[in-house]
Amino acid sequence: MDKRDTDVQSKTNQDIVDEDSTDIFDTSLFSLFSIPPIGFESDSNGYFTYYPPSSSSTPNPNSNGRIPKHIKLKIPKPPSSLYTTLQAQLIWPSSIFLADLISKGDIDVSNKNVIELGSSAGLPSIVTYLKNCKEIVSTDYDVQEVVDILNENFNSVTQQIESQGDQDVMTNFSNSKRWTVLGHCWGEDVKPLLEAISPYSTEEFSNIDTEISKEEKPKFDIILAADVIWTTSTHEILLDSIQSLINPENGIVHITVGLHTGRGPLKRFIESAKQRNFKIDIKGEFRLNGWDKYNENMSNPGEEERGVVVWFTMKL
């Protein structure tokens, strides 16, 4: 959900000739579908309501923070020139699944520095915020129509909690500003993102090569990303950002991927990540409506695996 328009516009004729045909196919999939890919639209007022798993409303001694009974989010409407490119106007199953993992404590974000790439409406980011992370930086393509909605969703979350009157949630929820929304095009400078979690002043951080040693540079404990790899031509710049942001010692990347564009982009991304010495751990495949476990052998020949989400992690 980043930098795709810029990439396409900047390609030379020779780049286009040399481009893998699979890249062109990936880019065209959304216009070729005879059945639209599964995604959840906003209601008539422009909102999507997230209902967390029931277990996340029960206090869990192993996980800090509680999630309210529902979270109402506004969905961005990207400019028409980026509508198909960003696909930010829908809530994808992979985003809901990632939020559920955080809600239940399967991904423990408490007291961690977390960043989400390709946030769209920011559902996983906001659940991370509610689960008492140390800091959450929520990013997407740097256009006002997307970034403004992200800011608005974070600002409205405390009001929603108060209006629901759940005293247990309010008692456990710290509403101190532990969130930052920033525009970021994959592959570009990550200093503004790292600065958001830096204990140093802006002036010190800008002089990072001399005043702050490489070992002291802040990096993220957790990177979250939902449905960000469907275009193969953006894999390398996405990996550039991930590699620049993650703590190489103990950081972990959680990626959830819907299979509505097939398995090709997933396989190619994992291969590219392995070439950069990332260790990949496939956590499983899960089908929408209950998140029952799924595997490729369960599909019929030629069947489109719509509603199936793959979860995997990456570490250096």
C-alpha positions as CSV (number, residue, x, y, z in Angstrom):
1,M,0.0,0.0,0.0
2,D,2.9,2.3,-0.7
3,K,4.9,4.0,-3.4
4,R,3.5,1.9,-6.3
5,D,2.4,4.8,-8.4
6,T,5.8,6.4,-8.1
7,D,7.5,3.2,-9.1
8,V,5.3,2.7,-12.2
9,Q,5.8,6.3,-13.3
10,S,9.6,6.2,-12.8
11,K,10.2,3.0,-14.9
12,T,12.0,3.4,-18.1
13,N,10.8,1.6,-21.3
14,Q,13.6,-0.9,-20.8
15,D,12.5,-1.5,-17.2
16,I,9.1,-2.4,-18.4
17,V,10.5,-4.7,-21.1
18,D,12.7,-6.4,-18.5
19,E,10.0,-6.7,-15.8
20,D,8.9,-10.2,-14.9
21,S,5.5,-10.9,-16.4
22,T,4.4,-12.0,-12.9
23,D,4.8,-8.4,-11.7
24,I,2.6,-7.1,-14.5
25,F,0.0,-9.8,-13.7
26,D,0.1,-8.9,-10.0
27,T,-0.5,-5.3,-10.7
28,S,-3.4,-6.0,-13.0
29,L,-5.2,-8.6,-10.8
30,F,-7.7,-6.2,-9.2
31,S,-9.0,-5.1,-12.5
32,L,-9.1,-8.7,-13.9
33,F,-11.1,-10.3,-11.1
34,S,-14.5,-11.6,-12.2
35,I,-15.4,-11.7,-8.5
36,P,-14.0,-8.8,-6.4
37,P,-11.6,-9.8,-3.7
38,I,-13.0,-10.1,-0.2
39,G,-12.8,-6.8,1.7
40,F,-15.1,-4.9,4.1
41,E,-16.5,-1.6,3.0
42,S,-17.6,1.2,5.3
43,D,-21.2,1.7,6.4
44,S,-23.3,4.5,5.0
45,N,-21.5,7.0,7.4
46,G,-18.0,5.9,6.3
47,Y,-17.2,3.7,9.3
48,F,-16.2,0.1,9.9
49,T,-16.9,-1.4,13.4
50,Y,-14.4,-3.9,14.7
51,Y,-15.6,-6.5,17.2
52,P,-12.6,-8.1,19.0
53,P,-12.5,-11.8,20.0
54,S,-14.5,-12.4,23.1
55,S,-11.4,-13.6,25.0
56,S,-9.8,-10.2,24.6
57,S,-12.5,-8.6,26.8
58,T,-11.5,-10.8,29.7
59,P,-8.5,-9.8,31.9
60,N,-5.5,-11.9,30.9
61,P,-2.6,-11.9,33.5
62,N,-0.1,-12.6,30.7
63,S,-1.1,-9.6,28.6
64,N,-1.5,-6.0,29.5
65,G,-4.4,-3.9,28.4
66,R,-8.0,-4.7,27.5
67,I,-10.0,-4.0,24.3
68,P,-13.4,-2.4,24.4
69,K,-16.5,-4.2,23.1
70,H,-16.1,-2.6,19.8
71,I,-13.9,-0.1,17.9
72,K,-15.4,2.2,15.3
73,L,-13.0,3.3,12.5
74,K,-13.3,5.7,9.6
75,I,-12.1,4.2,6.3
76,P,-9.9,6.4,4.1
77,K,-10.9,7.3,0.6
78,P,-7.7,7.7,-1.4
79,P,-7.6,10.2,-4.3
80,S,-8.9,8.7,-7.6
81,S,-5.4,8.5,-9.0
82,L,-4.3,6.2,-6.2
83,Y,-7.6,4.4,-5.6
84,T,-6.6,1.0,-7.1
85,T,-2.9,1.4,-6.2
86,L,-3.4,1.9,-2.5
87,Q,-6.5,-0.3,-1.9
88,A,-6.9,1.7,1.4
89,Q,-10.7,2.1,1.0
90,L,-11.4,-1.4,2.4
91,I,-10.7,-3.3,5.6
92,W,-9.0,-6.6,4.5
93,P,-9.4,-9.9,6.4
94,S,-5.6,-10.0,7.0
95,S,-5.9,-6.7,8.9
96,I,-8.8,-8.1,11.0
97,F,-6.8,-11.3,11.7
98,L,-3.7,-9.3,12.7
99,A,-5.8,-7.2,15.0
100,D,-7.3,-10.4,16.5
101,L,-3.9,-11.8,17.2
102,I,-2.9,-8.6,19.1
103,S,-6.3,-8.5,20.9
104,K,-5.9,-12.0,22.2
105,G,-2.2,-11.5,23.2
106,D,-0.9,-14.0,20.6
107,I,1.3,-11.1,19.6
108,D,2.4,-9.4,22.8
109,V,2.9,-5.7,22.2
110,S,3.0,-4.5,25.8
111,N,5.8,-2.1,26.5
112,K,7.2,-2.6,22.9
113,N,8.0,0.0,20.2
114,V,5.8,-1.0,17.3
115,I,5.4,0.2,13.8
116,E,2.7,-0.7,11.2
117,L,3.4,-0.3,7.5
118,G,0.5,0.2,5.1
119,S,-1.9,0.9,7.9
120,S,-4.9,2.2,5.9
121,A,-7.5,2.8,8.6
122,G,-5.0,1.7,11.3
123,L,-6.9,-1.2,12.9
124,P,-3.9,-3.3,14.0
125,S,-2.2,0.0,15.1
126,I,-5.1,1.1,17.3
127,V,-5.5,-2.3,18.9
128,T,-1.7,-2.2,19.6
129,Y,-2.2,1.2,21.2
130,L,-5.0,-0.1,23.4
131,K,-2.9,-3.1,24.5
132,N,-0.4,-0.7,26.1
133,C,2.5,-0.7,23.8
134,K,5.4,1.6,24.6
135,E,5.0,3.5,21.3
136,I,3.1,2.8,18.1
137,V,4.0,4.5,14.8
138,S,1.2,4.1,12.2
139,T,2.2,4.7,8.6
140,D,0.8,4.7,5.1
141,Y,1.4,6.4,1.8
142,D,1.9,10.1,2.4
143,V,-1.4,11.5,1.0
144,Q,-3.6,13.7,3.1
145,E,-6.7,11.6,2.5
146,V,-5.1,8.6,4.2
147,V,-2.9,10.2,6.8
148,D,-5.7,12.5,8.1
149,I,-8.1,9.6,8.6
150,L,-5.4,7.7,10.5
151,N,-4.9,10.7,12.8
152,E,-8.7,11.0,13.2
153,N,-9.1,7.3,14.2
154,F,-6.5,7.6,16.9
155,N,-7.9,10.8,18.3
156,S,-11.4,9.3,18.5
157,V,-10.5,6.1,20.2
158,T,-10.4,7.5,23.8
159,Q,-13.8,9.1,23.2
160,Q,-15.2,5.8,22.1
161,I,-13.9,4.0,25.2
162,E,-15.4,6.7,27.5
163,S,-18.8,6.5,25.7
164,Q,-18.9,2.7,26.1
165,G,-18.6,3.2,29.9
166,D,-16.3,0.2,30.5
167,Q,-14.6,1.1,33.7
168,D,-12.3,-1.9,33.6
169,V,-11.0,-0.8,30.2
170,M,-10.5,2.8,31.3
171,T,-8.7,1.7,34.5
172,N,-6.2,-0.4,32.4
173,F,-5.9,2.1,29.5
174,S,-3.2,4.8,29.5
175,N,-4.4,7.5,27.2
176,S,-1.1,9.3,27.2
177,K,0.0,10.0,23.7
178,R,1.9,6.9,22.7
179,W,1.1,7.1,19.1
180,T,2.4,8.9,16.0
181,V,1.0,8.9,12.4
182,L,3.4,9.5,9.6
183,G,3.4,9.2,5.8
184,H,6.1,6.9,4.5
185,C,6.9,5.6,1.0
186,W,8.7,2.3,1.2
187,G,12.4,2.4,0.5
188,E,12.7,6.1,1.4
189,D,14.4,7.7,4.5
190,V,13.3,6.0,7.7
191,K,14.8,8.6,10.1
192,P,11.5,10.4,10.8
193,L,10.0,7.0,11.8
194,L,12.9,6.1,14.1
195,E,12.9,9.6,15.5
196,A,9.4,9.0,16.8
197,I,10.7,6.4,19.2
198,S,14.0,8.1,19.9
199,P,14.9,9.2,23.5
200,Y,17.1,11.9,21.9
201,S,16.2,15.4,20.8
202,T,15.6,16.1,17.1
203,E,18.9,17.9,16.9
204,E,20.8,15.0,18.4
205,F,19.0,12.5,16.2
206,S,19.7,14.5,13.0
207,N,23.4,14.2,14.0
208,I,23.0,10.5,14.6
209,D,26.2,9.4,12.8
210,T,28.5,11.4,15.2
211,E,26.7,11.9,18.5
212,I,24.8,8.7,18.7
213,S,26.6,5.4,18.0
214,K,25.2,2.8,15.7
215,E,24.4,0.6,18.7
216,E,22.3,3.3,20.4
217,K,20.1,4.1,17.3
218,P,16.5,3.2,18.2
219,K,14.9,0.5,16.2
220,F,11.5,-1.2,16.4
221,D,10.8,-4.3,18.5
222,I,7.8,-5.2,16.3
223,I,6.8,-4.4,12.7
224,L,3.2,-5.1,11.7
225,A,2.0,-5.4,8.1
226,A,-1.3,-6.7,6.6
227,D,-1.8,-7.3,2.9
228,V,1.2,-5.3,1.7
229,I,2.9,-7.8,-0.6
230,W,0.4,-8.3,-3.4
231,T,2.6,-6.4,-5.9
232,T,5.9,-8.1,-6.6
233,S,7.5,-5.0,-8.0
234,T,7.4,-3.3,-4.5
235,H,8.9,-6.2,-2.6
236,E,12.4,-4.9,-2.6
237,I,11.6,-1.4,-1.4
238,L,9.3,-2.8,1.3
239,L,12.2,-5.0,2.5
240,D,14.5,-2.0,2.4
241,S,12.2,-0.2,4.9
242,I,11.7,-3.3,7.1
243,Q,15.5,-4.0,7.2
244,S,16.1,-0.3,8.2
245,L,13.5,-0.3,10.9
246,I,13.7,-3.6,12.7
247,N,15.9,-4.2,15.8
248,P,18.4,-6.7,14.4
249,E,19.0,-8.3,17.8
250,N,15.5,-9.3,18.9
251,G,13.0,-7.6,16.6
252,I,10.2,-9.5,14.9
253,V,8.1,-8.8,11.8
254,H,4.5,-10.0,11.8
255,I,3.0,-10.2,8.3
256,T,-0.5,-11.4,7.4
257,V,-1.4,-12.0,3.7
258,G,-4.7,-12.6,2.0
259,L,-4.6,-15.1,-0.8
260,H,-7.1,-13.3,-3.0
261,T,-4.2,-12.6,-5.4
262,G,-2.9,-16.1,-5.3
263,R,0.2,-17.6,-3.7
264,G,2.7,-16.2,-6.2
265,P,3.4,-12.9,-4.5
266,L,3.7,-14.6,-1.1
267,K,6.2,-17.1,-2.4
268,R,8.3,-14.4,-4.2
269,F,8.3,-12.1,-1.2
270,I,9.5,-14.9,1.1
271,E,12.2,-15.9,-1.3
272,S,13.4,-12.2,-1.5
273,A,13.4,-12.0,2.3
274,K,15.5,-15.1,2.6
275,Q,18.0,-13.7,0.2
276,R,18.5,-10.9,2.8
277,N,19.1,-13.4,5.5
278,F,15.7,-13.1,7.2
279,K,14.6,-16.2,9.0
280,I,11.0,-17.0,8.1
281,D,8.5,-18.8,10.3
282,I,5.1,-19.7,8.8
283,K,2.7,-19.6,11.7
284,G,-0.2,-21.0,9.7
285,E,-3.1,-20.4,7.3
286,F,-6.5,-19.5,8.5
287,R,-9.9,-19.1,6.9
288,L,-12.3,-16.1,7.5
289,N,-15.3,-16.9,9.7
290,G,-13.8,-18.3,12.8
291,W,-10.2,-18.4,11.7
292,D,-10.2,-22.2,11.3
293,K,-6.9,-23.6,10.3
294,Y,-6.5,-24.2,6.6
295,N,-3.9,-25.7,4.3
296,E,-3.4,-25.7,0.5
297,N,-4.5,-29.3,0.2
298,M,-8.0,-28.3,1.3
299,S,-8.7,-26.3,-1.9
300,N,-10.1,-27.8,-5.0
301,P,-8.1,-27.6,-8.3
302,G,-8.5,-24.1,-9.8
303,E,-10.4,-22.8,-6.7
304,E,-9.6,-19.3,-5.7
305,E,-8.6,-19.2,-2.0
306,R,-10.6,-16.2,-1.1
307,G,-10.9,-15.5,2.6
308,V,-7.7,-17.4,3.5
309,V,-5.0,-15.5,5.4
310,V,-1.4,-16.6,5.9
311,W,0.5,-15.4,9.0
312,F,4.3,-15.5,9.0
313,T,7.1,-13.9,11.0
314,M,10.5,-12.7,10.0
315,K,13.7,-12.2,12.1
316,L,17.2,-11.2,11.2
